[in-house]
Amino acid sequence: MQLAARMQRLGTETAFEVLVRARALEAQGKNIVHLEIGEPDFDTPANIIEAAQTALSNGFTHYGPSAGMPEAREAVAQYFNKTRGRETYSAGEVVITPGAKPIIFYGLMAVINEGDEVIYPNPGFPIYESVIRFLNAVPVPLPLREDKEFRFDIADLEARISPKTKMIIINTPQNPTGGILTHDDLKAIADLAIKHDLIVFSDEIYSQIVYDDFRHESITQFEGMKERTMVLDGFSKTFAMTGWRMGYGLMPEHIAKQVAKLQTNCTSCTSSFSQVAGIEALSDRTLGDVDRFVAEFKRRRDVIVDGLNSIPGFRCHSPKGAFYVFPNIEETGMGAQACADYLLNDAGVACLSGTAFGSFGEGFIRFSYATSVENIREALDRIDRAIRARM
């Protein structure tokens, strides 16, 4: 059976491939510290689980509307308005999906034509480039700069805008670097988007995982941006709900209707009982759990950043958001993939090559610190011994 040519344009997410390799080593008896997967290790808060259990008992086991249950869409709109500080979104501008990735796929499919150019952050979440290529559009990488704490230079962005540019993708806080875009960055991006009549796709999945008194801002705050922006967010990271598979997008209502039509054709709808749990997650009753999660992530961040900066050949900035570090490993003398492979096979630490996130990730590797401090300290000891053994 011959594959369709388009399948050659579809990429993947390397974290899951590394997980398979790590599990294979564990099956052979090797102990592995897992720092490759971006998944909170906390249990979903009890009130959310109880809401789902009650929903199941009350018959929320049937199909629902493709765009999401009206009360769930309204809860998302109100949550977004509250956390971003503007009372602007309503339920009709929300689509709830099984996981957040469909918002990337459906969102781009709804507005991007073959040959359109899409500017995206590099290193960045690999699914951006994968979907752009799958749609036969043209990916235009925008380098994130270590000397700017992994923000991009606005001049670099402007230089990449051409008559064929249709969309700019931004991600803040950012995977894989933990970098954030400042208010001034967002304003400059908004000005360029309006000047060149561009769509902005704003991935804000880590919006509530921020540190050091930083408050997340959305580009939708600026005049003229709501009508040209598609926002991605979801439940997985903030509420430790990765296995529940629930994300959402906010966008102009006429685009939301088309995204919902794509969902009708692909998955029909998001599970009803999960949406009831999502409504509970967005309530004030969960705020204490989220604060606890973020405080623990900050503690882990400080441990791993200090530890990595004490290892020869490593240089690591302190991220302001998400739960990843992206140390520079050029002085080890190894390339990114070689270093990641060495740490997995020789040190028993699973991590990702920076090149898994694009060509500008060469010279870096990514660690997720969404695991216990004990695991992080063990990983740091193993990395330190392995690196010193090579020097």
C-alpha positions as CSV (number, residue, x, y, z in Angstrom):
1,M,0.0,0.0,0.0
2,Q,1.6,3.3,-1.1
3,L,1.5,6.3,1.2
4,A,0.2,9.7,0.0
5,A,2.9,12.1,-0.8
6,R,1.7,14.6,1.8
7,M,2.8,12.2,4.6
8,Q,6.5,12.9,3.7
9,R,5.8,16.5,4.8
10,L,4.5,15.6,8.2
11,G,6.9,15.8,11.1
12,T,6.8,14.4,14.7
13,E,7.4,15.3,18.3
14,T,10.8,13.9,19.3
15,A,9.9,13.7,23.0
16,F,7.8,10.7,22.5
17,E,10.5,9.0,20.4
18,V,13.0,9.5,23.2
19,L,10.5,8.2,25.7
20,V,10.3,5.0,23.7
21,R,14.1,4.7,23.6
22,A,14.3,5.3,27.3
23,R,11.6,2.7,28.1
24,A,13.5,0.2,26.0
25,L,16.7,0.8,28.1
26,E,14.6,0.4,31.2
27,A,13.3,-2.9,29.9
28,Q,17.0,-4.0,29.7
29,G,17.4,-3.2,33.4
30,K,18.9,0.3,33.1
31,N,17.7,3.0,35.5
32,I,16.6,6.2,33.6
33,V,15.8,9.6,35.0
34,H,13.1,11.1,32.7
35,L,13.6,14.8,31.9
36,E,12.3,14.5,28.3
37,I,8.5,14.7,28.6
38,G,6.8,18.0,29.2
39,E,4.2,16.7,31.6
40,P,3.4,17.8,35.2
41,D,4.0,15.0,37.6
42,F,1.2,16.3,39.9
43,D,-2.1,14.5,40.2
44,T,-5.1,16.3,38.8
45,P,-6.7,18.3,41.7
46,A,-9.4,16.3,43.5
47,N,-12.2,18.7,42.9
48,I,-11.7,18.3,39.1
49,I,-11.8,14.5,39.4
50,E,-14.9,14.6,41.5
51,A,-16.6,16.9,39.0
52,A,-15.9,14.3,36.2
53,Q,-17.1,11.4,38.4
54,T,-20.3,13.2,39.1
55,A,-20.8,14.1,35.4
56,L,-20.4,10.5,34.5
57,S,-23.0,9.5,37.1
58,N,-25.3,12.2,35.8
59,G,-25.2,10.9,32.2
60,F,-22.6,13.2,30.5
61,T,-21.5,10.2,28.4
62,H,-23.0,11.3,25.0
63,Y,-22.1,13.4,22.0
64,G,-22.0,17.2,22.5
65,P,-21.7,20.1,20.1
66,S,-18.6,20.1,17.9
67,A,-17.4,23.5,19.2
68,G,-18.0,22.4,22.8
69,M,-20.8,22.5,25.3
70,P,-22.1,26.1,25.6
71,E,-21.5,26.3,29.3
72,A,-17.9,25.1,28.8
73,R,-17.3,27.6,26.1
74,E,-18.6,30.3,28.3
75,A,-16.4,29.2,31.2
76,V,-13.3,29.4,28.9
77,A,-14.2,32.8,27.6
78,Q,-14.7,34.2,31.2
79,Y,-11.5,32.5,32.4
80,F,-9.5,34.1,29.5
81,N,-11.0,37.5,30.2
82,K,-10.1,37.2,33.9
83,T,-6.6,36.0,33.4
84,R,-5.7,38.4,30.6
85,G,-7.5,41.4,32.1
86,R,-9.9,42.3,29.3
87,E,-13.6,41.6,29.2
88,T,-13.7,40.9,25.4
89,Y,-14.3,37.3,24.6
90,S,-17.7,35.4,24.5
91,A,-18.6,31.8,24.1
92,G,-19.1,32.0,20.3
93,E,-15.4,32.8,19.9
94,V,-14.3,29.6,21.7
95,V,-13.7,26.0,20.3
96,I,-12.9,23.2,22.7
97,T,-10.9,20.3,21.3
98,P,-9.5,17.0,22.5
99,G,-6.1,18.3,23.4
100,A,-4.6,21.6,22.3
101,K,-2.8,20.4,19.2
102,P,-6.0,20.3,17.1
103,I,-6.2,24.1,17.5
104,I,-2.8,24.3,15.7
105,F,-3.9,21.9,13.0
106,Y,-7.5,23.1,12.5
107,G,-6.6,26.7,13.0
108,L,-3.9,26.8,10.4
109,M,-5.9,24.6,8.0
110,A,-8.8,27.1,8.2
111,V,-6.7,30.1,7.1
112,I,-3.5,29.0,5.4
113,N,-3.3,28.3,1.7
114,E,-0.6,26.5,-0.2
115,G,2.3,28.7,-0.8
116,D,1.5,31.1,2.1
117,E,4.5,31.9,4.3
118,V,4.2,31.4,8.0
119,I,6.8,32.8,10.4
120,Y,7.4,30.6,13.5
121,P,9.9,30.6,16.4
122,N,12.9,28.4,16.1
123,P,13.8,26.7,18.4
124,G,10.1,26.1,18.9
125,F,7.4,23.5,19.4
126,P,8.0,21.1,16.4
127,I,4.4,20.7,15.5
128,Y,4.3,24.3,14.2
129,E,6.7,23.5,11.3
130,S,5.2,20.1,10.8
131,V,1.7,21.5,10.2
132,I,2.9,24.3,8.0
133,R,4.8,21.8,5.8
134,F,1.8,19.4,5.8
135,L,-0.4,22.2,4.4
136,N,2.2,22.8,1.7
137,A,2.8,26.3,3.0
138,V,6.3,27.7,3.5
139,P,7.8,27.7,7.0
140,V,10.0,30.7,7.8
141,P,12.0,30.2,11.0
142,L,12.5,33.1,13.3
143,P,15.6,32.6,15.6
144,L,15.3,32.9,19.3
145,R,18.4,34.5,20.7
146,E,20.2,33.3,23.9
147,D,21.6,36.8,24.5
148,K,18.0,38.1,24.6
149,E,16.9,35.3,27.1
150,F,15.4,33.5,24.1
151,R,13.3,36.3,22.8
152,F,13.6,37.1,19.1
153,D,14.8,40.4,17.7
154,I,12.0,42.5,16.2
155,A,14.3,43.5,13.4
156,D,14.7,39.8,12.6
157,L,10.9,39.4,12.4
158,E,10.4,42.4,10.2
159,A,13.2,41.2,7.8
160,R,11.3,37.9,7.3
161,I,7.9,39.5,6.4
162,S,7.3,39.3,2.6
163,P,4.3,39.8,0.4
164,K,3.6,36.1,0.8
165,T,3.5,36.2,4.6
166,K,0.1,35.2,6.0
167,M,0.8,34.4,9.7
168,I,3.2,34.9,12.6
169,I,3.2,32.2,15.3
170,I,4.3,33.3,18.8
171,N,4.6,31.2,21.9
172,T,4.9,32.8,25.3
173,P,6.0,31.4,27.8
174,Q,8.0,29.3,25.4
175,N,8.7,25.7,24.8
176,P,11.6,24.6,24.8
177,T,13.4,27.6,26.3
178,G,11.2,29.0,29.0
179,G,11.6,32.5,27.5
180,I,8.8,35.1,27.5
181,L,7.8,38.0,25.3
182,T,7.7,41.3,27.0
183,H,4.9,43.9,26.7
184,D,7.1,45.9,24.3
185,D,7.8,42.8,22.2
186,L,4.1,42.1,21.9
187,K,3.3,45.7,21.0
188,A,5.9,45.6,18.3
189,I,4.6,42.3,16.9
190,A,1.1,43.8,17.0
191,D,2.2,46.9,15.1
192,L,3.8,44.8,12.4
193,A,0.8,42.5,12.1
194,I,-1.5,45.4,11.6
195,K,0.8,47.2,9.2
196,H,1.2,44.1,7.0
197,D,-2.3,42.7,7.5
198,L,-1.1,39.4,9.1
199,I,-2.8,36.8,11.3
200,V,-1.1,36.1,14.6
201,F,-1.3,32.6,16.1
202,S,-0.6,33.0,19.9
203,D,0.3,29.8,21.7
204,E,-0.4,30.6,25.4
205,I,-0.5,27.0,26.8
206,Y,2.0,27.9,29.6
207,S,0.3,31.3,30.4
208,Q,-0.2,30.5,34.1
209,I,3.2,29.0,34.8
210,V,5.3,32.1,35.3
211,Y,7.8,33.1,37.9
212,D,9.4,36.0,39.7
213,D,6.4,38.3,39.8
214,F,6.1,38.2,36.0
215,R,2.5,38.3,34.8
216,H,1.6,36.8,31.5
217,E,0.2,39.2,28.8
218,S,-1.7,38.3,25.6
219,I,-1.2,40.1,22.3
220,T,-5.0,40.3,22.1
221,Q,-4.8,43.2,24.6
222,F,-3.7,45.6,21.8
223,E,-6.2,47.6,19.7
224,G,-7.0,45.8,16.4
225,M,-5.5,42.4,17.5
226,K,-8.4,40.4,18.7
227,E,-9.9,40.2,15.2
228,R,-6.6,39.0,13.7
229,T,-5.4,36.6,16.5
230,M,-6.0,32.9,17.1
231,V,-5.1,32.0,20.7
232,L,-4.3,28.4,21.9
233,D,-4.5,27.4,25.5
234,G,-5.7,24.4,27.4
235,F,-5.9,22.3,30.6
236,S,-2.9,20.0,30.4
237,K,-0.1,22.1,31.8
238,T,-1.8,24.5,34.2
239,F,-4.1,21.9,35.8
240,A,-2.0,18.7,35.5
241,M,-4.6,17.3,33.1
242,T,-2.5,15.9,30.3
243,G,-4.4,12.6,30.1
244,W,-7.7,14.3,29.9
245,R,-6.9,15.6,26.4
246,M,-8.6,18.9,26.4
247,G,-7.5,22.2,24.9
248,Y,-9.2,25.2,23.4
249,G,-8.8,28.1,21.0
250,L,-10.2,31.6,21.0
251,M,-10.6,33.3,17.6
252,P,-13.0,35.5,15.6
253,E,-16.5,33.9,15.6
254,H,-16.5,33.3,11.8
255,I,-13.2,31.4,12.1
256,A,-14.4,29.5,15.1
257,K,-17.3,28.1,13.1
258,Q,-14.9,26.8,10.5
259,V,-12.6,25.2,13.1
260,A,-15.7,23.6,14.6
261,K,-16.6,22.2,11.1
262,L,-13.1,20.7,10.9
263,Q,-13.6,19.1,14.3
264,T,-17.0,17.7,13.1
265,N,-15.1,16.0,10.3
266,C,-12.3,14.7,12.5
267,T,-13.3,13.9,16.0
268,S,-17.0,15.0,16.2
269,C,-16.6,16.6,19.6
270,T,-14.6,16.6,22.9
271,S,-15.9,14.2,25.6
272,S,-18.7,15.7,27.6
273,F,-17.7,14.6,31.1
274,S,-14.2,16.1,30.4
275,Q,-15.7,19.4,29.7
276,V,-17.7,19.4,32.9
277,A,-14.3,18.7,34.7
278,G,-12.9,21.6,32.7
279,I,-15.5,24.0,34.0
280,E,-14.5,23.0,37.5
281,A,-10.8,23.4,36.7
282,L,-11.4,27.0,35.6
283,S,-13.3,27.9,38.8
284,D,-11.7,29.8,41.7
285,R,-11.8,26.5,43.7
286,T,-8.6,25.4,41.8
287,L,-6.6,28.5,42.2
288,G,-4.8,27.2,45.3
289,D,-3.7,24.1,43.5
290,V,-2.3,26.1,40.6
291,D,-0.4,28.4,42.9
292,R,1.0,25.3,44.7
293,F,2.1,23.8,41.3
294,V,3.8,27.0,40.2
295,A,5.6,27.4,43.5
296,E,7.0,23.9,43.3
297,F,8.0,24.4,39.6
298,K,9.9,27.5,40.7
299,R,11.7,25.5,43.4
300,R,12.7,22.9,40.9
301,R,13.8,25.5,38.4
302,D,16.2,27.1,40.8
303,V,17.7,23.7,41.7
304,I,18.2,22.6,38.1
305,V,19.6,26.0,36.9
306,D,22.1,26.2,39.7
307,G,23.1,22.6,39.2
308,L,23.6,22.9,35.4
309,N,25.6,26.0,35.7
310,S,28.1,24.1,37.9
311,I,28.7,21.5,35.3
312,P,31.7,22.0,33.0
313,G,30.7,23.1,29.5
314,F,27.1,24.0,30.4
315,R,25.6,27.5,30.5
316,C,22.0,27.8,31.5
317,H,19.8,30.9,31.8
318,S,16.9,31.0,34.4
319,P,13.6,30.7,32.5
320,K,10.7,33.0,33.4
321,G,8.0,30.6,32.5
322,A,6.9,27.0,31.5
323,F,9.0,24.1,33.1
324,Y,11.9,23.7,30.7
325,V,15.6,24.7,30.8
326,F,17.6,25.0,27.6
327,P,21.3,25.0,28.5
328,N,24.0,25.8,26.0
329,I,26.4,22.8,25.7
330,E,28.7,24.1,23.0
331,E,31.7,24.1,25.3
332,T,31.4,20.3,25.9
333,G,32.6,19.8,22.4
334,M,29.5,17.7,21.5
335,G,26.7,18.6,19.1
336,A,23.2,18.7,20.5
337,Q,22.1,15.3,19.3
338,A,25.4,13.6,20.3
339,C,25.1,15.2,23.8
340,A,21.5,14.0,24.3
341,D,22.4,10.5,23.1
342,Y,25.4,10.4,25.4
343,L,23.4,11.5,28.4
344,L,20.7,8.9,27.7
345,N,23.0,5.9,27.0
346,D,25.9,6.6,29.3
347,A,24.4,8.7,32.1
348,G,20.9,7.3,32.2
349,V,19.3,10.8,31.8
350,A,16.6,11.2,29.1
351,C,16.5,14.7,27.5
352,L,16.0,16.2,24.1
353,S,18.4,17.6,21.6
354,G,17.9,21.3,20.8
355,T,17.7,20.4,17.2
356,A,14.4,18.5,17.9
357,F,13.0,22.0,18.1
358,G,14.6,23.4,14.9
359,S,18.0,24.1,13.3
360,F,18.6,27.1,15.6
361,G,18.5,24.7,18.6
362,E,22.0,23.3,17.7
363,G,24.3,23.8,20.6
364,F,21.5,23.3,23.2
365,I,19.6,20.5,24.9
366,R,16.3,20.6,26.7
367,F,15.4,19.3,30.1
368,S,11.9,19.2,31.6
369,Y,11.9,19.9,35.3
370,A,8.3,18.7,35.7
371,T,9.6,16.0,38.1
372,S,10.6,15.8,41.7
373,V,13.6,17.6,43.2
374,E,15.0,14.2,44.1
375,N,15.0,13.1,40.5
376,I,16.5,16.4,39.4
377,R,19.4,16.2,41.9
378,E,20.0,12.6,40.8
379,A,20.0,13.6,37.1
380,L,22.4,16.5,37.8
381,D,24.8,14.2,39.6
382,R,24.7,11.7,36.7
383,I,25.2,14.5,34.1
384,D,28.1,16.0,36.0
385,R,29.9,12.7,36.3
386,A,29.3,11.8,32.6
387,I,30.5,15.2,31.3
388,R,33.6,15.3,33.6
389,A,34.5,11.8,32.4
390,R,34.8,13.1,28.8
391,M,36.9,16.2,29.6
